[in-house]
Amino acid sequence: MKIAMLGIEFPPKILVGVAVHSYYLTKNLASNNVTIDLYLPNGGHCQGVNIINVKDISISSYSNPDISGNTLFSFIDSYNSALIKNVKNNFDIIHCHDWITSSAGIEIKNRTKKPMVLTIHSTEFDRSPINPWEYILKKEKIAIDNADEIIAVSSKTKNTLIDRFNANENKINVIHNAIDHKSFYTGKKDKKIVLFLGRLVNQKGPEFFLDIAKKVLDYEDAKFIVVGDGYMLPELINKAIDMGIENNVTFTGFISDEEAKRIYSISDVYVMPSISEPFGITALEAMASKACVILSKTSGVSEIVNHAMTCDFWDIDQMANKIIAILRYPCLKNCMNNNGLQEIKSISWDNVAKKTIDIYNKVLQ
């Protein structure tokens, strides 16, 4: 079986979170005897995967609302045109990720008469719930309608596809993301560190994290670390100063994977206060580092983990109370991080690859 996979990003270049999924999925598909041609705009390397650098093109504007839509869409159109020209016809299935490569996927599907599988990592309703771009919504709708089979990263995402895009439920398959727990490690957790890691955009709820920090600091002397970059960074720094908590909050900006692993390893608590989170791999990464995890109830990852606390993203008081309890009671903290680590050991990318192969076999029948 040979797959032509139209990628968006790949390590070490990580923009919108699809890179981690793409790396581990293709790596484990290859180890399960699937031949993968992975087409990318910026190259990369993965053992057993044939990576084809299609076009050196930046899609960093995808997470930057300050850039004009026309500029973003011209980037995407250029990449899709390059894919249409460069993708060879010697494959059994074409596999796209989200809307960014869907135009090329549909064109190549029609040209070759080969089936198309589409993985939905998030929708425009997740990324911009207040003011979604109609252009992207139309692209997503066309991709969903033309895909032969769809992989959704959570039941939450599946329900969004059905309720908001009128998708055919029978062709939607839920395959949750996973974690390579052996690549993470633990360190000393003796400084009362509370961590946020993600893009600094409205969807991820970083402003709620600062509100939570303010409430916790009324009762506990702790350090709050905000890891990530995005258009909200200046606003968040100013908010921390206005709240008088700047001495207890550190903004790191974008950091490398290795630096992220080190911060996970020393953190007592990891908080994901996302307004909308189709999955949330970072929660699994935190659990692999024996950090206690507090999740927004809107996160898809909450569907598969039991040893994490959940709250409504807007319930600042409840999140603060849970953090204080973890910091004050070592027994609670040890119970959560030890059981969490054991739990995520069974959430493997090999299982994700095998479930994906089942979808490939289904679409070829």
C-alpha positions as CSV (number, residue, x, y, z in Angstrom):
1,M,0.0,0.0,0.0
2,K,1.4,3.4,-1.0
3,I,0.1,6.7,0.4
4,A,0.6,10.2,-1.1
5,M,0.3,12.4,2.0
6,L,0.0,16.1,1.5
7,G,1.6,17.7,4.6
8,I,1.4,21.2,6.1
9,E,4.3,21.2,8.5
10,F,7.0,18.9,9.9
11,P,9.5,19.1,12.7
12,P,11.5,21.1,13.5
13,K,9.2,23.7,11.9
14,I,6.1,23.8,14.0
15,L,3.4,26.4,13.3
16,V,-0.1,25.1,14.0
17,G,0.4,21.8,15.8
18,V,0.1,19.3,13.0
19,A,3.8,18.7,12.8
20,V,3.9,16.3,15.8
21,H,1.0,14.3,14.5
22,S,2.5,14.1,11.0
23,Y,5.9,13.0,12.3
24,Y,4.7,10.2,14.5
25,L,1.9,9.0,12.2
26,T,4.2,8.7,9.2
27,K,7.0,7.1,11.2
28,N,4.7,4.4,12.6
29,L,2.9,3.9,9.3
30,A,6.3,3.2,7.7
31,S,7.1,0.7,10.5
32,N,3.8,-1.1,9.7
33,N,4.9,-1.6,6.1
34,V,3.0,1.3,4.5
35,T,5.0,3.2,1.9
36,I,4.7,7.0,2.4
37,D,5.5,9.8,0.1
38,L,5.1,12.9,2.3
39,Y,4.9,16.1,0.4
40,L,5.9,19.2,2.4
41,P,6.5,23.0,1.9
42,N,9.6,23.0,4.0
43,G,11.1,19.5,4.0
44,G,12.2,17.4,7.0
45,H,13.5,14.0,7.8
46,C,11.9,10.8,9.2
47,Q,13.4,7.3,8.9
48,G,11.4,5.1,6.5
49,V,9.4,8.1,5.0
50,N,10.1,9.5,1.6
51,I,9.9,13.3,2.2
52,I,9.5,15.5,-0.9
53,N,10.2,19.2,-0.5
54,V,7.6,20.7,-2.9
55,K,8.1,24.4,-2.5
56,D,9.9,26.6,0.0
57,I,6.9,28.6,1.1
58,S,6.0,30.2,4.5
59,I,2.6,29.6,6.0
60,S,3.5,31.4,9.3
61,S,0.7,33.8,8.5
62,Y,-1.8,31.1,9.3
63,S,-1.6,31.9,13.0
64,N,-1.2,35.7,12.5
65,P,-4.5,37.6,12.0
66,D,-2.7,40.8,11.4
67,I,-1.7,39.7,7.9
68,S,-4.3,40.2,5.2
69,G,-6.4,37.2,4.1
70,N,-5.4,37.7,0.5
71,T,-1.7,37.3,1.5
72,L,-2.4,34.1,3.4
73,F,-4.6,32.6,0.7
74,S,-2.1,33.4,-2.0
75,F,0.5,31.4,0.0
76,I,-1.9,28.5,0.3
77,D,-2.9,28.7,-3.4
78,S,0.7,28.7,-4.4
79,Y,1.5,25.6,-2.3
80,N,-1.5,23.7,-3.6
81,S,-0.6,24.6,-7.2
82,A,2.9,23.2,-6.6
83,L,1.4,20.0,-5.1
84,I,-0.8,19.5,-8.1
85,K,2.2,19.7,-10.4
86,N,4.6,17.6,-8.2
87,V,2.5,14.8,-6.8
88,K,3.2,11.6,-8.8
89,N,0.3,9.3,-9.8
90,N,1.9,6.1,-8.4
91,F,-0.1,5.8,-5.2
92,D,-3.2,4.0,-3.8
93,I,-4.6,6.7,-1.5
94,I,-4.2,10.4,-1.1
95,H,-4.2,11.7,2.5
96,C,-4.7,15.4,3.3
97,H,-4.6,17.3,6.6
98,D,-7.1,20.0,7.2
99,W,-8.2,22.6,4.6
100,I,-4.7,23.9,3.7
101,T,-3.9,21.0,1.2
102,S,-7.5,20.1,0.4
103,S,-7.7,21.9,-3.0
104,A,-4.7,20.0,-4.3
105,G,-6.1,16.7,-2.8
106,I,-9.4,17.1,-4.6
107,E,-7.8,18.0,-7.9
108,I,-5.4,15.0,-7.7
109,K,-8.2,12.7,-6.6
110,N,-10.2,13.7,-9.7
111,R,-7.2,13.4,-11.9
112,T,-6.2,9.9,-10.7
113,K,-9.6,8.5,-9.6
114,K,-7.9,7.5,-6.4
115,P,-9.7,7.8,-3.0
116,M,-8.9,10.6,-0.6
117,V,-8.7,10.4,3.2
118,L,-8.9,13.7,5.1
119,T,-7.7,14.2,8.7
120,I,-9.4,17.1,10.5
121,H,-7.2,18.4,13.3
122,S,-9.4,21.5,13.9
123,T,-11.9,23.6,12.0
124,E,-12.3,27.4,11.6
125,F,-15.1,27.2,14.2
126,D,-12.3,26.1,16.7
127,R,-9.7,28.6,15.6
128,S,-12.0,31.6,15.3
129,P,-15.2,30.9,17.1
130,I,-16.3,34.6,17.2
131,N,-15.5,35.7,13.7
132,P,-14.6,32.7,11.4
133,W,-13.3,33.4,7.9
134,E,-15.9,32.5,5.4
135,Y,-13.3,31.6,2.8
136,I,-11.8,28.9,5.1
137,L,-15.3,27.6,6.1
138,K,-16.1,27.1,2.4
139,K,-12.8,25.3,1.8
140,E,-13.4,23.0,4.8
141,K,-17.0,22.3,3.6
142,I,-15.8,21.3,0.1
143,A,-13.0,19.1,1.5
144,I,-15.4,17.4,3.9
145,D,-17.9,16.7,1.1
146,N,-15.2,15.4,-1.3
147,A,-13.3,13.1,1.1
148,D,-14.0,9.4,0.9
149,E,-13.2,8.9,4.5
150,I,-12.6,11.4,7.3
151,I,-10.4,11.0,10.4
152,A,-11.4,13.3,13.3
153,V,-9.0,13.6,16.2
154,S,-11.8,13.5,18.8
155,S,-15.5,12.9,19.2
156,K,-15.8,16.7,19.8
157,T,-14.4,17.3,16.3
158,K,-16.7,14.6,14.8
159,N,-19.7,16.3,16.3
160,T,-18.5,19.7,15.0
161,L,-18.3,18.2,11.5
162,I,-21.8,16.8,11.7
163,D,-23.5,19.8,13.4
164,R,-21.7,22.7,11.6
165,F,-20.8,21.2,8.2
166,N,-23.6,18.7,7.8
167,A,-21.0,16.0,7.2
168,N,-21.9,12.3,6.5
169,E,-21.6,10.6,9.9
170,N,-20.9,7.3,8.3
171,K,-17.6,8.3,6.8
172,I,-16.2,10.0,10.0
173,N,-13.8,7.9,12.0
174,V,-12.5,9.1,15.4
175,I,-8.8,8.4,16.0
176,H,-7.3,10.2,19.0
177,N,-3.8,11.5,18.9
178,A,-1.1,9.8,21.1
179,I,2.2,10.3,22.8
180,D,5.8,8.9,22.6
181,H,6.2,8.9,26.3
182,K,9.7,7.6,26.3
183,S,11.0,10.8,24.7
184,F,10.0,12.8,27.8
185,Y,11.6,12.9,31.2
186,T,10.9,14.1,34.7
187,G,12.8,16.4,37.0
188,K,12.6,17.9,40.4
189,K,9.2,19.6,41.1
190,D,10.1,21.7,44.2
191,K,9.5,25.3,43.0
192,K,5.7,25.4,42.7
193,I,5.7,26.0,38.9
194,V,2.4,26.2,37.0
195,L,2.8,26.0,33.2
196,F,0.8,27.2,30.1
197,L,2.2,26.0,26.7
198,G,0.6,26.9,23.4
199,R,0.0,29.5,20.8
200,L,-0.9,32.8,22.4
201,V,-4.2,33.3,20.6
202,N,-7.7,33.7,21.8
203,Q,-8.6,30.0,21.2
204,K,-6.1,28.8,23.7
205,G,-7.3,31.0,26.6
206,P,-4.0,32.5,27.8
207,E,-5.8,35.5,29.3
208,F,-7.7,33.1,31.6
209,F,-4.3,31.6,32.7
210,L,-3.3,35.0,34.0
211,D,-6.6,35.5,35.8
212,I,-6.0,32.1,37.4
213,A,-2.5,33.1,38.4
214,K,-3.7,36.2,40.1
215,K,-6.2,34.2,42.2
216,V,-3.6,31.5,43.1
217,L,-1.0,34.1,44.1
218,D,-3.4,35.4,46.8
219,Y,-2.9,32.1,48.6
220,E,0.3,30.5,47.3
221,D,3.7,31.8,46.3
222,A,4.1,30.1,42.9
223,K,5.8,30.7,39.6
224,F,3.7,30.8,36.4
225,I,5.4,30.2,33.0
226,V,3.8,31.1,29.7
227,V,5.4,29.3,26.8
228,G,4.6,30.2,23.3
229,D,4.3,33.0,20.8
230,G,1.3,34.7,19.1
231,Y,-0.4,38.0,18.4
232,M,-1.6,38.2,22.1
233,L,1.9,38.3,23.6
234,P,2.2,42.1,24.1
235,E,-1.3,42.3,25.4
236,L,-0.6,39.5,27.9
237,I,2.6,41.1,29.2
238,N,0.8,44.3,29.8
239,K,-2.0,42.5,31.5
240,A,0.4,40.8,33.9
241,I,2.0,44.2,34.8
242,D,-1.4,45.8,35.3
243,M,-2.4,43.0,37.6
244,G,0.8,43.4,39.6
245,I,1.9,39.8,39.1
246,E,4.8,40.4,36.7
247,N,7.4,39.2,39.2
248,N,5.7,35.8,39.3
249,V,5.0,35.3,35.6
250,T,7.6,34.5,33.0
251,F,7.0,34.8,29.2
252,T,9.5,32.6,27.3
253,G,8.2,33.2,23.7
254,F,8.7,30.3,21.3
255,I,11.1,27.6,22.5
256,S,12.5,24.4,21.0
257,D,11.1,20.9,21.6
258,E,14.0,20.1,23.9
259,E,13.5,23.3,26.0
260,A,9.8,22.5,26.2
261,K,10.6,19.0,27.6
262,R,12.8,20.6,30.3
263,I,10.1,23.0,31.3
264,Y,7.5,20.2,31.4
265,S,9.8,18.2,33.6
266,I,10.1,20.8,36.4
267,S,6.4,21.9,36.3
268,D,4.1,20.8,39.1
269,V,0.9,21.7,37.2
270,Y,0.0,22.1,33.5
271,V,-3.1,24.1,32.7
272,M,-5.0,24.0,29.4
273,P,-7.7,26.7,29.6
274,S,-8.6,26.5,25.9
275,I,-11.9,28.0,24.7
276,S,-11.9,25.3,22.0
277,E,-9.4,22.4,21.8
278,P,-10.1,19.7,19.2
279,F,-7.5,17.5,20.9
280,G,-4.5,18.9,22.9
281,I,-1.4,16.7,22.6
282,T,0.4,19.0,25.0
283,A,-1.6,17.6,27.9
284,L,-0.3,14.1,27.1
285,E,3.3,15.5,27.0
286,A,2.8,17.1,30.4
287,M,1.5,13.8,31.8
288,A,4.5,12.0,30.3
289,S,6.6,14.4,32.4
290,K,4.7,13.7,35.6
291,A,3.0,17.1,35.7
292,C,-0.5,17.3,37.1
293,V,-2.9,18.3,34.3
294,I,-6.0,20.6,34.5
295,L,-8.0,20.6,31.3
296,S,-10.8,22.7,29.8
297,K,-13.9,20.5,29.4
298,T,-13.8,21.6,25.7
299,S,-10.6,19.6,25.0
300,G,-10.7,16.4,23.0
301,V,-7.9,14.9,25.0
302,S,-10.2,14.8,28.0
303,E,-12.1,12.0,26.2
304,I,-9.2,9.5,26.7
305,V,-7.5,10.4,30.0
306,N,-8.9,9.8,33.5
307,H,-6.1,11.1,35.7
308,A,-6.5,14.8,34.9
309,M,-8.8,17.4,36.4
310,T,-11.4,19.2,34.1
311,C,-13.0,22.6,34.4
312,D,-15.1,24.9,32.3
313,F,-12.5,27.3,30.6
314,W,-14.3,30.3,32.1
315,D,-14.4,29.0,35.7
316,I,-11.3,30.8,37.0
317,D,-12.2,30.1,40.6
318,Q,-12.4,26.4,40.2
319,M,-9.2,26.2,38.2
320,A,-7.4,28.3,40.9
321,N,-8.8,26.1,43.6
322,K,-7.6,22.9,41.9
323,I,-4.1,24.4,41.4
324,I,-3.9,25.4,45.1
325,A,-4.9,21.9,46.2
326,I,-2.2,20.3,44.0
327,L,0.4,22.7,45.3
328,R,-0.6,22.2,49.0
329,Y,-1.1,18.5,49.2
330,P,1.8,16.3,48.0
331,C,-0.3,13.2,48.3
332,L,-2.8,14.5,45.7
333,K,0.1,15.6,43.4
334,N,1.9,12.3,43.6
335,C,-1.3,10.4,43.0
336,M,-2.2,12.4,39.9
337,N,1.3,12.4,38.3
338,N,2.1,8.8,39.0
339,N,-1.2,7.5,37.7
340,G,-1.2,9.9,34.8
341,L,2.2,8.6,33.6
342,Q,1.0,5.0,33.8
343,E,-2.2,5.9,31.9
344,I,-0.5,7.5,28.9
345,K,1.9,4.6,28.4
346,S,-1.0,2.8,26.6
347,I,-1.8,5.7,24.3
348,S,0.7,4.9,21.5
349,W,1.3,6.2,18.0
350,D,1.6,2.6,16.8
351,N,-2.1,2.1,17.7
352,V,-2.9,5.3,15.8
353,A,-1.1,4.0,12.8
354,K,-2.9,0.7,12.9
355,K,-6.3,2.3,13.1
356,T,-5.3,4.6,10.2
357,I,-4.4,1.5,8.2
358,D,-7.8,0.2,8.9
359,I,-9.3,3.3,7.3
360,Y,-7.0,2.9,4.3
361,N,-8.2,-0.7,3.8
362,K,-11.8,0.5,4.2
363,V,-11.5,3.1,1.6
364,L,-9.9,0.7,-0.9
365,Q,-12.7,-1.9,-0.6
